[in-house]
């Protein structure tokens, strides 16, 4: 964990301001989930429907293939448990020197655990809030609405609605929800919550995020060529860059020189590029995509259980897919370039606000972002050891011309 989690005035101590900022993050996420839960219990808008519409004439299935409780376990509890185990057992990885203090290792474990959970929570809460709000706003009838409705056929003319007065088969074109006499209000209200599918959105939000998390931690991505040449400064891919700065570049990236490669008569640059990446083991790929496939199965059961129309399922899945990708990238580095790490914490001075002209939330008064790698590694070692450093300028603070501003 970067030194931003420690107070500058008291080296080694946790910054209360920064901790408070992440507590607020959790409160906001919990609040979003709470609003979604409240929306799930209000009476939805009830769109008029036709008594002779075959699309809403399917039977009401009492025993769903995937219940709400099962969905919560599969899409939330299980991923959270595995994230905890991965953070405990696989972090910080093989790049850590044996001389690294245990306290630094445990800080990194706890930080990766925290980002894994808060990303999952953000994805699920966002999808839940959006879905529940849309369900009640649109009030679209489910495929099994007529089975839930128990319409008052004897007084059908009383519930006629719309501007077209003709009838088909003795029934009005459209009737309002007042015709439904089912005494179970929960079942009836739920009959108007077809769009979008909550099971599909929640499953994709939790399980697609989980697949991305596993792919990140297991190093699974399509091989690619780096946009720039390899440099020794790429030791940032390790858990504690400053403690690995003395290692040879080959311990992190490609170490073969062109002279070491077998002569084939082809372009040497292409031969060198060929050795920059390799395909990950397929069994690891299978592990990572299992949650994704599970989310597809859960979404498909909503069709076979007559709970949602096809478009409702697809749109619900899309909502969860978007929140999953967003939440993952919000807290984790890209799959191809992040070496399995999450982003570090915000700086203590920028815990709640960065301000105009500030590049991002990562900088701090003591963090060096310019100068030779040796200087940056030396400062990082001092910070990891809880040593106060002299104030340095942060290149994240720039003026309109892109240059550092030393004076007002």
N, C-alpha and C positions, 0 to 999 in steps of 0.2 A: 504494500500500500504506500502511496506517495506520502511525503511528509506533510501534505496539506491536512491530514487528519490530526496533526499535532499542533499545539499552540506554539507560536514563535517565542512568546515570553517564557514558556515553561517547556523546554525540550523534553520529548518523550511522553508528554501528556496529550490526551485526546482533545481536540478542539470542540468545545461545547457548542459553539455556533454552528459548526459544520454538521455535527451529529443532529442538532435541532433541525437543520434544513432537510436532512433525510427523513427525520421523524415527520416533518410536515408533508413530505412526498407520500409517505405511507398513509397519513391522515387523508390527504386528497384522494388517493386511490380508494381507500376504504369508503370515503364519502360518495364517490362515484358508484361503487357497488351498492351502497345503501340506497341511493336515489333509484338505481335500477330495480332493487327489490321492492321499493315503494310503488314504482310504476307497474310492476307485475301484479299488483293487487288492486288497482283501480279499475273502474268499469270502462271498457274500451268503447271507442266509437263503433257503432253497429251498422255496417253498410247494408242497404236493402238487398234482397235476394229473390230469386224465383223458386217457387215450389216444384217446378218441373225441370230444374237445372241438374243434369246428370253429374256434373263435376262436384256437386256438394251433396250427393246422394249416397255416398259410401257408408258402410256400417261403422259404428263407434266401437273401437277396439279398447277394451278395458285394461288388458295386460300388454303394455308396450314392450318391445324387444329391449330397448335401452331406456330404463327409467331415469328420472331426474337425479335420483341418488347415485345410480350407477354412473351417469354422466359426470357428476361432480367428482367421484372417486377417480375415474379414468382420465379426465381432462385437467384436474387440479391437484388432487391429493397425490396420485402416483407420480406425476412429473415433479412435484415439489420434493417428494421423498428421494427420487433418483438424483435430483440436482444437489440435494444435501450430501448424498453419498459420494457423488463425483467430486464435489468441492473438498470433501474430507479425505478422499483416497487418491485422487489423481492430481490435485493441485499441490504444489506449483509446477510439477513436472521434472523431467530429467536434466534440464539446463542449470539446475541449482547446484552450486558448489556445496560440498560437505561442510565447509567452514561457515556457511550462512547461519546466523543466529536463529534459534528456534522461534523466537518471538516474531521475527520478520516473516517466517514461513507461515505461522498461524495467523498473522495479520492478513497475509495474502489469501489464505484459505477462507477466512471469515468474509473478506471483501468479495471474493468470487461467489460465495454462498449468498451474500446479500444481493448482489447484482442479478444473480440467477433468479432469486425469488421475487425481487421487485419488478423485474421484467415480465415474469409470468403473471404477477398480480396486475400490472398495467394492461397487459394484453387481454386478460379475462374480464377485468372490470370495465374496460372501454367497450369491448364487444357486448357485454351484458347491458350496459347503460344504453347504447345505441339501439340494440335490438328491442329491448323492452319499450323504449320510447316510441319506436316506429310501429310496433305491434298495436299499441293502443291508439296511436294517431290514425292509422289507416283502417283498422277494424275489418280486415278482409275475412270473409267466411272460410272456415276450414272445409276440406273435402267431406267431412262427416257431420257437417252442421245440421242437416235435416234430421239425422238420427238423434242429435242432442236436443233439437228444437221442441218436438212434440207440438206441432202447429194446431191452432184452433180453427179447424176447417169449417166448422159450422158458422163462424162469423167472419169468413174470409174477406168479404167486401169491406169490412171495417178497417182492415189493415192494408188495403190497396194504397200504393204510393206511386209517384211518378206522373208524368203528363200524358201518358198513352193509356187510354181506357179500354183498349181491346183486350180480349181474353184468349188464351190458347188452352184447349182441352178443358175448358171450364174454370181455369185458374187465371188470376190477374198476371200481367207481365212481371210486376214486382210487388213485394209486400215488405213491410217494415218489421223490425225485430219484436214488436209488440205481440205478434201472432204466436210467439213461442211461449208455451206454458210449462216448461220444465221447472219444477220447484227448486232444483239444485242450481243456485245462481252461479257457483264457481264453474260448473261444467258448461253452463250456457255461455257465460262470459268468455270462457276459454275457446269457445267455438268461433269467436270473431278475432282470433289472434294468429292467423295463418301466416301473415307476411310481416317480417321475414322469419325464417325458422330459427328458434332459439337454440335447439339442440345442435344445428349445423354451425351456427356462429360460435357457440361456446366450445364445441369440439375442435373446430379449426383454430380458434384463438389459443387454446391451451396446447393442443397436440402439434400444430405446425410450429409454434414457438419451441416446443420441446424437441422437435426434430432438428430445428436450426441450432438449438443449444448443443445437442449431441454431436451434430456435424462439426460445430466449432471446437468442442473439447476433444473430439477424436481426430481432428485434422482432416475432415472429409470435404473435398471440393474438387471441381474439375481442374486438372492441371493447367497452368497458365504461364506465360512469360512475363517477367517483371518489366514494367515500363522503363526501368533504368538499370544500369549496370550494378552488379553487386558491389557493396562496399563494406569495409570492416565495421562501420558504424551501425550495421544492422543488428548489433547485439541487443537492440531494444526488444527483439522478439523473445528474449529470455525473461524469466520472472524478475531477476534483479540485475539489470544491465551493467551497473557499475562493478558488480562482483564477477562479471564474466568478460570485462573489457580486455583482459590480458590474454584471453584465449585466441588461438589462431582463427582467422576468418572461416576456415573450413569446418569449424565445429558448429557453425550456425548455417552456413550456406555452402554453395559449391566450392570445392577445394581443388578440383583438377585443373591443371593448366592445359593450354592447347597442346603443349609438347607431350603431355601424359596421355592424350587421347589417341586412340588407334587411327593411323593414317588410312583414309578411305578414298582419297582423291576428291572428296566433296569439300564444299565451303567450310572452313574451320569455324566460322561464326555459327553456322547451323549446327555443327557437331556440338559446340559448346552449349547452345541453347537446348539441345536435346537432353542434356544432363542437368538442367536446372529444375526439373520437376518429374514426378512419376505418379501414376494412378494409385490411390489408396487401396487397401485390400477390400474386396467386394463384401466380405462378411461384415466389415465395419459399416459399409454403405447400407447393408440390409438392416443392421441394428438401428441406424439413424432414420430410415424411412418407415419403420414399423409404426411409430406414432402417427405419421402422416396418413398411412393407409388405414389406420384405425379410425381417424377422423372422417375419412371418406365412407367407411362402413356405417358409422353412427349417423351420418347425414342421410345415407341411403335408406336406413330403417324408417325414417320419417315419411318416406314415400310408401313403403310397403305397409306401414301401420295406418295409412290414410290420414295422417296428421297435417300434411302440407302439400300444396301444389308444387310442381317441379321448379318453377321460377322462384318460389319462396325459399326453397332449399338452396338453390344456387346463389341467390342474393345473400342469404344468411351466411353461407360458407364464405362468400367474398368479404363480408364484413369482418369475420374472424381472421381471414387470411391477411387482410390489410393491417389489422391491429397487431397480429403476431409478428409480421415483418417489421412494422414500425417499432414495437416494443423491444424486439431483439436488437435492432440497430441503434436504438436510443441508449442502450446500456452496454452493448457489446461491439467489439471491433468487427470489420467485415470478415467473412469466412476465409477468403483467399489471402488476406494480408494481416490478419490479427493474431495468428499463431495460437488461437484458442482463448485469448484474453478478453476480459471486459474492459471498458474504459475505466480509467482511474477516477478517484473522487474529485469533486470540485475543490477549489482552493478555499481556505478558511475565509479569506477576505472577500470572496465572491460566492458565498454560500447561498445568499438570497437574491443577489442582484449583481449584474456585471456592469451595466451602464453603456451609454453610447460611446463609441470609439474604442471599446475593449474587444479584442478578437474573440475570446471565448471564456468559459468559466474555469479553465484549468490552470491559469497562471497564478503566481503568488509573488510576493516581494522578494523571496529568496530563491526562486526557481530560475535557473539560467536556461535560456532557449537559444542562445547564440554563442559563438566562439568554438574553439576546437573541441572534439569529442572528449579529450582527456580532461579538460576543465569541467565539462558537464558530468563526466563519470565521478570525478573527485568530489564535486558538490553533492551528487546523489548519494555517494557513500557517507558523507558527513550527515546528510539529512536522515538517511536510514538509521544512523547511529544516534539520532536525537541531538545533534550538535547544531547550535545556532550559527547561521552564516551571515556575513555582511550583506546589507541591502544591495540588490542588483536590479538593473532595469529589465523589464519584461517586454519582449518583442511582441507580445499580444496587444500591448497598448500602443496604438499607432494613430497618427494624425490623418488628415484628409489626403495628404500626398503619399501615404504609405510608409512614411519614415517615423522612427521613434521620436516622441516628443519629450524633450528634457525640461522644457520650461513652458509656462503657461503663455 
